[in-house]
Each structure stands twice: as structure tokens, then as C-alpha cells.
Amino acid sequence: MRLFYKKYTYHEIESDLDQVQNVLSSNTYIFIDLFFISILISMFVAVSLGSPLIGILFFIGCYSIFFLFYSLLLKWLKDPPEEDL
């Protein structure tokens, strides 16, 4: 059965992994992920909240806190520019 599968070279596997890494680290994917995490947290907390309006405000606050935290991490962890020799 192993004869039917193509054996991939290291470079083919590396290019596939690079594509996956580029998608997972793109800003669009991260913002969509933050949106769904905020919805999930809001749904878990919704039982203890008093009204739907407070739930919506909690979701907006949660998403904006995550957005701010991600923006600060991007700013602080940015690679320093390489020195030209």
C-alpha cells in the first residue's frame, strides 16, 4: 500500500509548511480568530450578565481589549531593522 503514495521531498514539505505558516500568521486570520474568541467568552459570561445590551457591550470591550493587546505585541515584538554594512 505504501507504493501508491508519493514520497515528498524535504523542499516540497517545507514549501507547504511555509504556506500554512503564512496563513496562520496573517493579520486577517488573527482578527477573525479574536472575533470568535470574543464571542465565545461573551457566551460563557452571558449567564451572569443582566441584559443583552450589557452582553453586547461586554463583547465589544473584550474584542477591543484583545485588539489592543495584539497591536501592542506587534509593536513591541517587531523585528529590529537589519544594519546595512
Biopython code that builds the backbone (N, CA, C, O; Angstrom):
import numpy as np
from Bio.PDB.StructureBuilder import StructureBuilder

atoms = [
    (1, "MET", "N", (0.810, -1.189, 0.000)),
    (1, "MET", "CA", (0.000, 0.000, 0.000)),
    (1, "MET", "C", (0.861, 1.264, 0.000)),
    (1, "MET", "O", (0.452, 2.293, -0.538)),
    (2, "ARG", "N", (2.030, 1.192, 0.590)),
    (2, "ARG", "CA", (2.916, 2.355, 0.618)),
    (2, "ARG", "C", (3.419, 2.721, -0.763)),
    (2, "ARG", "O", (3.847, 3.855, -0.975)),
    (3, "LEU", "N", (3.382, 1.814, -1.688)),
    (3, "LEU", "CA", (3.880, 2.096, -3.029)),
    (3, "LEU", "C", (2.975, 3.064, -3.776)),
    (3, "LEU", "O", (3.418, 3.704, -4.730)),
    (4, "PHE", "N", (1.711, 3.186, -3.361)),
    (4, "PHE", "CA", (0.776, 4.073, -4.039)),
    (4, "PHE", "C", (0.955, 5.542, -3.652)),
    (4, "PHE", "O", (0.514, 6.428, -4.383)),
    (5, "TYR", "N", (1.587, 5.804, -2.533)),
    (5, "TYR", "CA", (1.764, 7.176, -2.060)),
    (5, "TYR", "C", (3.073, 7.740, -2.569)),
    (5, "TYR", "O", (4.110, 7.077, -2.569)),
    (6, "LYS", "N", (2.989, 8.983, -3.000)),
    (6, "LYS", "CA", (4.190, 9.659, -3.478)),
    (6, "LYS", "C", (5.014, 10.107, -2.284)),
    (6, "LYS", "O", (4.478, 10.652, -1.319)),
    (7, "LYS", "N", (6.294, 9.881, -2.351)),
    (7, "LYS", "CA", (7.189, 10.338, -1.291)),
    (7, "LYS", "C", (7.594, 11.768, -1.601)),
    (7, "LYS", "O", (8.147, 12.052, -2.664)),
    (8, "TYR", "N", (7.321, 12.650, -0.683)),
    (8, "TYR", "CA", (7.622, 14.059, -0.862)),
    (8, "TYR", "C", (9.040, 14.352, -0.443)),
    (8, "TYR", "O", (9.565, 13.749, 0.493)),
    (9, "THR", "N", (9.656, 15.282, -1.144)),
    (9, "THR", "CA", (10.993, 15.705, -0.769)),
    (9, "THR", "C", (10.900, 16.719, 0.371)),
    (9, "THR", "O", (9.827, 17.225, 0.698)),
    (10, "TYR", "N", (12.019, 16.987, 0.939)),
    (10, "TYR", "CA", (12.078, 17.938, 2.050)),
    (10, "TYR", "C", (11.625, 19.323, 1.601)),
    (10, "TYR", "O", (10.928, 20.016, 2.343)),
    (11, "HIS", "N", (12.013, 19.731, 0.401)),
    (11, "HIS", "CA", (11.667, 21.071, -0.084)),
    (11, "HIS", "C", (10.170, 21.206, -0.362)),
    (11, "HIS", "O", (9.606, 22.281, -0.158)),
    (12, "GLU", "N", (9.521, 20.147, -0.818)),
    (12, "GLU", "CA", (8.072, 20.200, -1.037)),
    (12, "GLU", "C", (7.327, 20.339, 0.282)),
    (12, "GLU", "O", (6.375, 21.111, 0.390)),
    (13, "ILE", "N", (7.764, 19.592, 1.274)),
    (13, "ILE", "CA", (7.138, 19.674, 2.597)),
    (13, "ILE", "C", (7.396, 21.046, 3.218)),
    (13, "ILE", "O", (6.514, 21.622, 3.854)),
    (14, "GLU", "N", (8.586, 21.555, 3.033)),
    (14, "GLU", "CA", (8.922, 22.861, 3.588)),
    (14, "GLU", "C", (8.092, 23.974, 2.943)),
    (14, "GLU", "O", (7.665, 24.902, 3.629)),
    (15, "SER", "N", (7.863, 23.890, 1.642)),
    (15, "SER", "CA", (7.055, 24.919, 0.978)),
    (15, "SER", "C", (5.599, 24.845, 1.447)),
    (15, "SER", "O", (4.953, 25.881, 1.612)),
    (16, "ASP", "N", (5.076, 23.639, 1.663)),
    (16, "ASP", "CA", (3.714, 23.502, 2.191)),
    (16, "ASP", "C", (3.610, 24.079, 3.600)),
    (16, "ASP", "O", (2.641, 24.766, 3.923)),
    (17, "LEU", "N", (4.588, 23.804, 4.420)),
    (17, "LEU", "CA", (4.586, 24.334, 5.783)),
    (17, "LEU", "C", (4.728, 25.855, 5.801)),
    (17, "LEU", "O", (4.151, 26.519, 6.662)),
    (18, "ASP", "N", (5.486, 26.407, 4.866)),
    (18, "ASP", "CA", (5.605, 27.867, 4.768)),
    (18, "ASP", "C", (4.274, 28.505, 4.410)),
    (18, "ASP", "O", (3.925, 29.561, 4.939)),
    (19, "GLN", "N", (3.527, 27.868, 3.511)),
    (19, "GLN", "CA", (2.212, 28.390, 3.147)),
    (19, "GLN", "C", (1.262, 28.376, 4.343)),
    (19, "GLN", "O", (0.536, 29.343, 4.577)),
    (20, "VAL", "N", (1.269, 27.284, 5.093)),
    (20, "VAL", "CA", (0.408, 27.190, 6.278)),
    (20, "VAL", "C", (0.814, 28.230, 7.313)),
    (20, "VAL", "O", (-0.045, 28.862, 7.927)),
    (21, "GLN", "N", (2.103, 28.410, 7.511)),
    (21, "GLN", "CA", (2.588, 29.391, 8.480)),
    (21, "GLN", "C", (2.203, 30.809, 8.064)),
    (21, "GLN", "O", (1.842, 31.624, 8.912)),
    (22, "ASN", "N", (2.277, 31.109, 6.775)),
    (22, "ASN", "CA", (1.894, 32.445, 6.304)),
    (22, "ASN", "C", (0.413, 32.709, 6.522)),
    (22, "ASN", "O", (0.033, 33.824, 6.881)),
    (23, "VAL", "N", (-0.429, 31.708, 6.314)),
    (23, "VAL", "CA", (-1.860, 31.888, 6.530)),
    (23, "VAL", "C", (-2.160, 32.076, 8.010)),
    (23, "VAL", "O", (-2.928, 32.965, 8.379)),
    (24, "LEU", "N", (-1.563, 31.251, 8.859)),
    (24, "LEU", "CA", (-1.855, 31.317, 10.290)),
    (24, "LEU", "C", (-1.305, 32.579, 10.944)),
    (24, "LEU", "O", (-1.792, 32.982, 12.000)),
    (25, "SER", "N", (-0.317, 33.201, 10.347)),
    (25, "SER", "CA", (0.234, 34.423, 10.948)),
    (25, "SER", "C", (-0.251, 35.686, 10.248)),
    (25, "SER", "O", (0.242, 36.774, 10.545)),
    (26, "SER", "N", (-1.196, 35.571, 9.338)),
    (26, "SER", "CA", (-1.703, 36.766, 8.665)),
    (26, "SER", "C", (-2.620, 37.546, 9.609)),
    (26, "SER", "O", (-3.277, 36.964, 10.472)),
    (27, "ASN", "N", (-2.656, 38.842, 9.440)),
    (27, "ASN", "CA", (-3.466, 39.704, 10.308)),
    (27, "ASN", "C", (-4.953, 39.402, 10.165)),
    (27, "ASN", "O", (-5.686, 39.442, 11.153)),
    (28, "THR", "N", (-5.406, 39.104, 8.962)),
    (28, "THR", "CA", (-6.824, 38.811, 8.752)),
    (28, "THR", "C", (-7.244, 37.593, 9.554)),
    (28, "THR", "O", (-8.282, 37.612, 10.214)),
    (29, "TYR", "N", (-6.454, 36.545, 9.503)),
    (29, "TYR", "CA", (-6.773, 35.332, 10.258)),
    (29, "TYR", "C", (-6.785, 35.612, 11.759)),
    (29, "TYR", "O", (-7.648, 35.110, 12.480)),
    (30, "ILE", "N", (-5.848, 36.399, 12.220)),
    (30, "ILE", "CA", (-5.767, 36.692, 13.650)),
    (30, "ILE", "C", (-6.956, 37.519, 14.112)),
    (30, "ILE", "O", (-7.487, 37.269, 15.194)),
    (31, "PHE", "N", (-7.393, 38.502, 13.317)),
    (31, "PHE", "CA", (-8.550, 39.309, 13.706)),
    (31, "PHE", "C", (-9.843, 38.495, 13.689)),
    (31, "PHE", "O", (-10.710, 38.696, 14.539)),
    (32, "ILE", "N", (-9.979, 37.584, 12.738)),
    (32, "ILE", "CA", (-11.149, 36.688, 12.726)),
    (32, "ILE", "C", (-11.112, 35.777, 13.949)),
    (32, "ILE", "O", (-12.142, 35.529, 14.574)),
    (33, "ASP", "N", (-9.933, 35.284, 14.285)),
    (33, "ASP", "CA", (-9.777, 34.443, 15.462)),
    (33, "ASP", "C", (-10.121, 35.212, 16.740)),
    (33, "ASP", "O", (-10.786, 34.672, 17.625)),
    (34, "LEU", "N", (-9.677, 36.462, 16.844)),
    (34, "LEU", "CA", (-10.017, 37.288, 18.005)),
    (34, "LEU", "C", (-11.519, 37.519, 18.095)),
    (34, "LEU", "O", (-12.078, 37.545, 19.192)),
    (35, "PHE", "N", (-12.181, 37.687, 16.943)),
    (35, "PHE", "CA", (-13.627, 37.867, 16.910)),
    (35, "PHE", "C", (-14.340, 36.642, 17.493)),
    (35, "PHE", "O", (-15.232, 36.782, 18.330)),
    (36, "PHE", "N", (-13.951, 35.454, 17.057)),
    (36, "PHE", "CA", (-14.605, 34.242, 17.555)),
    (36, "PHE", "C", (-14.274, 33.951, 19.019)),
    (36, "PHE", "O", (-15.116, 33.434, 19.754)),
    (37, "ILE", "N", (-13.062, 34.277, 19.442)),
    (37, "ILE", "CA", (-12.721, 34.099, 20.856)),
    (37, "ILE", "C", (-13.548, 35.055, 21.716)),
    (37, "ILE", "O", (-13.996, 34.684, 22.801)),
    (38, "SER", "N", (-13.749, 36.271, 21.239)),
    (38, "SER", "CA", (-14.566, 37.243, 21.979)),
    (38, "SER", "C", (-16.013, 36.778, 22.067)),
    (38, "SER", "O", (-16.644, 36.918, 23.115)),
    (39, "ILE", "N", (-16.545, 36.231, 20.984)),
    (39, "ILE", "CA", (-17.912, 35.703, 21.010)),
    (39, "ILE", "C", (-18.014, 34.544, 21.996)),
    (39, "ILE", "O", (-18.973, 34.458, 22.763)),
    (40, "LEU", "N", (-17.027, 33.658, 21.973)),
    (40, "LEU", "CA", (-17.040, 32.506, 22.877)),
    (40, "LEU", "C", (-17.000, 32.939, 24.339)),
    (40, "LEU", "O", (-17.755, 32.421, 25.162)),
    (41, "ILE", "N", (-16.129, 33.878, 24.662)),
    (41, "ILE", "CA", (-16.048, 34.366, 26.038)),
    (41, "ILE", "C", (-17.344, 35.074, 26.430)),
    (41, "ILE", "O", (-17.822, 34.916, 27.553)),
    (42, "SER", "N", (-17.908, 35.845, 25.517)),
    (42, "SER", "CA", (-19.170, 36.543, 25.798)),
    (42, "SER", "C", (-20.304, 35.557, 26.043)),
    (42, "SER", "O", (-21.156, 35.796, 26.899)),
    (43, "MET", "N", (-20.325, 34.462, 25.309)),
    (43, "MET", "CA", (-21.375, 33.461, 25.508)),
    (43, "MET", "C", (-21.222, 32.764, 26.862)),
    (43, "MET", "O", (-22.220, 32.458, 27.515)),
    (44, "PHE", "N", (-19.977, 32.513, 27.290)),
    (44, "PHE", "CA", (-19.774, 31.881, 28.590)),
    (44, "PHE", "C", (-20.167, 32.809, 29.737)),
    (44, "PHE", "O", (-20.642, 32.348, 30.775)),
    (45, "VAL", "N", (-19.972, 34.105, 29.555)),
    (45, "VAL", "CA", (-20.264, 35.069, 30.600)),
    (45, "VAL", "C", (-21.713, 35.541, 30.533)),
    (45, "VAL", "O", (-22.200, 36.174, 31.470)),
    (46, "ALA", "N", (-22.405, 35.241, 29.443)),
    (46, "ALA", "CA", (-23.765, 35.745, 29.213)),
    (46, "ALA", "C", (-24.731, 35.325, 30.314)),
    (46, "ALA", "O", (-25.708, 36.029, 30.569)),
    (47, "VAL", "N", (-24.485, 34.208, 30.965)),
    (47, "VAL", "CA", (-25.376, 33.745, 32.027)),
    (47, "VAL", "C", (-25.379, 34.717, 33.194)),
    (47, "VAL", "O", (-26.420, 34.963, 33.804)),
    (48, "SER", "N", (-24.224, 35.262, 33.499)),
    (48, "SER", "CA", (-24.139, 36.153, 34.656)),
    (48, "SER", "C", (-24.442, 37.612, 34.318)),
    (48, "SER", "O", (-24.577, 38.434, 35.224)),
    (49, "LEU", "N", (-24.550, 37.946, 33.042)),
    (49, "LEU", "CA", (-24.855, 39.322, 32.662)),
    (49, "LEU", "C", (-26.354, 39.572, 32.763)),
    (49, "LEU", "O", (-27.158, 38.651, 32.614)),
    (50, "GLY", "N", (-26.716, 40.796, 33.013)),
    (50, "GLY", "CA", (-28.115, 41.123, 33.258)),
    (50, "GLY", "C", (-28.980, 41.256, 32.026)),
    (50, "GLY", "O", (-30.148, 40.867, 32.060)),
    (51, "SER", "N", (-28.451, 41.794, 30.936)),
    (51, "SER", "CA", (-29.283, 42.042, 29.765)),
    (51, "SER", "C", (-28.458, 41.846, 28.491)),
    (51, "SER", "O", (-27.229, 41.798, 28.544)),
    (52, "PRO", "N", (-29.134, 41.735, 27.353)),
    (52, "PRO", "CA", (-28.405, 41.606, 26.086)),
    (52, "PRO", "C", (-27.550, 42.829, 25.750)),
    (52, "PRO", "O", (-26.501, 42.696, 25.120)),
    (53, "LEU", "N", (-27.984, 43.997, 26.158)),
    (53, "LEU", "CA", (-27.196, 45.205, 25.904)),
    (53, "LEU", "C", (-25.851, 45.137, 26.625)),
    (53, "LEU", "O", (-24.820, 45.502, 26.059)),
    (54, "ILE", "N", (-25.862, 44.675, 27.858)),
    (54, "ILE", "CA", (-24.604, 44.534, 28.601)),
    (54, "ILE", "C", (-23.743, 43.450, 27.957)),
    (54, "ILE", "O", (-22.517, 43.558, 27.940)),
    (55, "GLY", "N", (-24.378, 42.411, 27.429)),
    (55, "GLY", "CA", (-23.636, 41.368, 26.728)),
    (55, "GLY", "C", (-22.945, 41.893, 25.485)),
    (55, "GLY", "O", (-21.796, 41.543, 25.212)),
    (56, "ILE", "N", (-23.639, 42.731, 24.731)),
    (56, "ILE", "CA", (-23.038, 43.321, 23.530)),
    (56, "ILE", "C", (-21.899, 44.255, 23.908)),
    (56, "ILE", "O", (-20.856, 44.260, 23.254)),
    (57, "LEU", "N", (-22.091, 45.044, 24.959)),
    (57, "LEU", "CA", (-21.018, 45.924, 25.428)),
    (57, "LEU", "C", (-19.822, 45.118, 25.921)),
    (57, "LEU", "O", (-18.675, 45.509, 25.707)),
    (58, "PHE", "N", (-20.091, 43.990, 26.583)),
    (58, "PHE", "CA", (-19.002, 43.120, 27.049)),
    (58, "PHE", "C", (-18.235, 42.553, 25.858)),
    (58, "PHE", "O", (-17.006, 42.487, 25.889)),
    (59, "PHE", "N", (-18.953, 42.139, 24.803)),
    (59, "PHE", "CA", (-18.300, 41.618, 23.608)),
    (59, "PHE", "C", (-17.428, 42.684, 22.954)),
    (59, "PHE", "O", (-16.287, 42.409, 22.581)),
    (60, "ILE", "N", (-17.953, 43.895, 22.812)),
    (60, "ILE", "CA", (-17.179, 44.976, 22.197)),
    (60, "ILE", "C", (-15.947, 45.296, 23.044)),
    (60, "ILE", "O", (-14.858, 45.507, 22.510)),
    (61, "GLY", "N", (-16.125, 45.329, 24.356)),
    (61, "GLY", "CA", (-14.987, 45.581, 25.236)),
    (61, "GLY", "C", (-13.948, 44.482, 25.173)),
    (61, "GLY", "O", (-12.747, 44.754, 25.155)),
    (62, "CYS", "N", (-14.408, 43.239, 25.138)),
    (62, "CYS", "CA", (-13.493, 42.096, 25.069)),
    (62, "CYS", "C", (-12.708, 42.122, 23.759)),
    (62, "CYS", "O", (-11.492, 41.927, 23.759)),
    (63, "TYR", "N", (-13.407, 42.364, 22.633)),
    (63, "TYR", "CA", (-12.733, 42.404, 21.339)),
    (63, "TYR", "C", (-11.745, 43.558, 21.277)),
    (63, "TYR", "O", (-10.646, 43.397, 20.746)),
    (64, "SER", "N", (-12.113, 44.714, 21.807)),
    (64, "SER", "CA", (-11.200, 45.859, 21.746)),
    (64, "SER", "C", (-9.990, 45.657, 22.650)),
    (64, "SER", "O", (-8.898, 46.119, 22.318)),
    (65, "ILE", "N", (-10.155, 44.984, 23.775)),
    (65, "ILE", "CA", (-9.002, 44.685, 24.634)),
    (65, "ILE", "C", (-8.054, 43.725, 23.936)),
    (65, "ILE", "O", (-6.839, 43.920, 23.967)),
    (66, "PHE", "N", (-8.605, 42.680, 23.301)),
    (66, "PHE", "CA", (-7.762, 41.740, 22.557)),
    (66, "PHE", "C", (-7.067, 42.422, 21.380)),
    (66, "PHE", "O", (-5.898, 42.155, 21.104)),
    (67, "PHE", "N", (-7.798, 43.311, 20.682)),
    (67, "PHE", "CA", (-7.219, 44.052, 19.567)),
    (67, "PHE", "C", (-6.075, 44.933, 20.047)),
    (67, "PHE", "O", (-5.019, 44.976, 19.416)),
    (68, "LEU", "N", (-6.274, 45.631, 21.149)),
    (68, "LEU", "CA", (-5.235, 46.488, 21.707)),
    (68, "LEU", "C", (-4.023, 45.670, 22.140)),
    (68, "LEU", "O", (-2.883, 46.059, 21.887)),
    (69, "PHE", "N", (-4.272, 44.542, 22.790)),
    (69, "PHE", "CA", (-3.178, 43.676, 23.243)),
    (69, "PHE", "C", (-2.381, 43.142, 22.050)),
    (69, "PHE", "O", (-1.151, 43.101, 22.095)),
    (70, "TYR", "N", (-3.076, 42.735, 20.987)),
    (70, "TYR", "CA", (-2.387, 42.243, 19.786)),
    (70, "TYR", "C", (-1.582, 43.361, 19.125)),
    (70, "TYR", "O", (-0.458, 43.133, 18.679)),
    (71, "SER", "N", (-2.139, 44.547, 19.060)),
    (71, "SER", "CA", (-1.430, 45.685, 18.458)),
    (71, "SER", "C", (-0.177, 46.035, 19.252)),
    (71, "SER", "O", (0.872, 46.325, 18.677)),
    (72, "LEU", "N", (-0.293, 46.007, 20.576)),
    (72, "LEU", "CA", (0.887, 46.286, 21.405)),
    (72, "LEU", "C", (1.953, 45.212, 21.235)),
    (72, "LEU", "O", (3.145, 45.518, 21.191)),
    (73, "LEU", "N", (1.531, 43.963, 21.141)),
    (73, "LEU", "CA", (2.509, 42.895, 20.914)),
    (73, "LEU", "C", (3.196, 43.048, 19.566)),
    (73, "LEU", "O", (4.400, 42.819, 19.457)),
    (74, "LEU", "N", (2.445, 43.432, 18.539)),
    (74, "LEU", "CA", (3.068, 43.667, 17.227)),
    (74, "LEU", "C", (4.099, 44.782, 17.303)),
    (74, "LEU", "O", (5.169, 44.702, 16.699)),
    (75, "LYS", "N", (3.761, 45.823, 18.055)),
    (75, "LYS", "CA", (4.672, 46.965, 18.156)),
    (75, "LYS", "C", (5.930, 46.597, 18.940)),
    (75, "LYS", "O", (7.037, 46.958, 18.542)),
    (76, "TRP", "N", (5.766, 45.890, 20.038)),
    (76, "TRP", "CA", (6.906, 45.574, 20.900)),
    (76, "TRP", "C", (7.776, 44.449, 20.351)),
    (76, "TRP", "O", (8.988, 44.449, 20.567)),
    (77, "LEU", "N", (7.186, 43.501, 19.653)),
    (77, "LEU", "CA", (7.943, 42.345, 19.191)),
    (77, "LEU", "C", (8.381, 42.459, 17.740)),
    (77, "LEU", "O", (8.851, 41.483, 17.156)),
    (78, "LYS", "N", (8.233, 43.636, 17.153)),
    (78, "LYS", "CA", (8.657, 43.823, 15.765)),
    (78, "LYS", "C", (10.156, 43.608, 15.667)),
    (78, "LYS", "O", (10.923, 44.034, 16.531)),
    (79, "ASP", "N", (10.556, 42.938, 14.593)),
    (79, "ASP", "CA", (11.974, 42.678, 14.407)),
    (79, "ASP", "C", (12.696, 43.998, 14.178)),
    (79, "ASP", "O", (12.214, 44.855, 13.438)),
    (80, "PRO", "N", (13.862, 44.160, 14.819)),
    (80, "PRO", "CA", (14.605, 45.400, 14.595)),
    (80, "PRO", "C", (15.143, 45.418, 13.148)),
    (80, "PRO", "O", (15.423, 44.363, 12.578)),
    (81, "PRO", "N", (15.281, 46.586, 12.576)),
    (81, "PRO", "CA", (15.804, 46.649, 11.201)),
    (81, "PRO", "C", (17.237, 46.157, 11.149)),
    (81, "PRO", "O", (18.039, 46.399, 12.051)),
    (82, "GLU", "N", (17.530, 45.459, 10.065)),
    (82, "GLU", "CA", (18.900, 44.939, 9.911)),
    (82, "GLU", "C", (19.833, 46.089, 9.538)),
    (82, "GLU", "O", (19.453, 47.015, 8.822)),
    (83, "GLU", "N", (21.044, 46.007, 10.037)),
    (83, "GLU", "CA", (22.024, 47.041, 9.760)),
    (83, "GLU", "C", (22.636, 46.807, 8.396)),
    (83, "GLU", "O", (23.017, 45.686, 8.060)),
    (84, "ASP", "N", (22.728, 47.858, 7.620)),
    (84, "ASP", "CA", (23.382, 47.756, 6.321)),
    (84, "ASP", "C", (24.862, 48.011, 6.502)),
    (84, "ASP", "O", (25.275, 48.992, 7.121)),
    (85, "LEU", "N", (25.640, 47.121, 5.955)),
    (85, "LEU", "CA", (27.112, 47.283, 6.065)),
    (85, "LEU", "C", (27.686, 47.774, 4.777)),
    (85, "LEU", "O", (28.897, 47.969, 4.675)),
]
sb = StructureBuilder()
sb.init_structure("model")
sb.init_model(0)
sb.init_chain("A")
sb.init_seg("    ")
for serial, (resi, resn, name, xyz) in enumerate(atoms, 1):
    if name == "N":
        sb.init_residue(resn, " ", resi, " ")
    sb.init_atom(name, np.array(xyz, "f"), 0.0, 1.0, " ", f" {name:<3s}", serial, name[0])
structure = sb.get_structure()
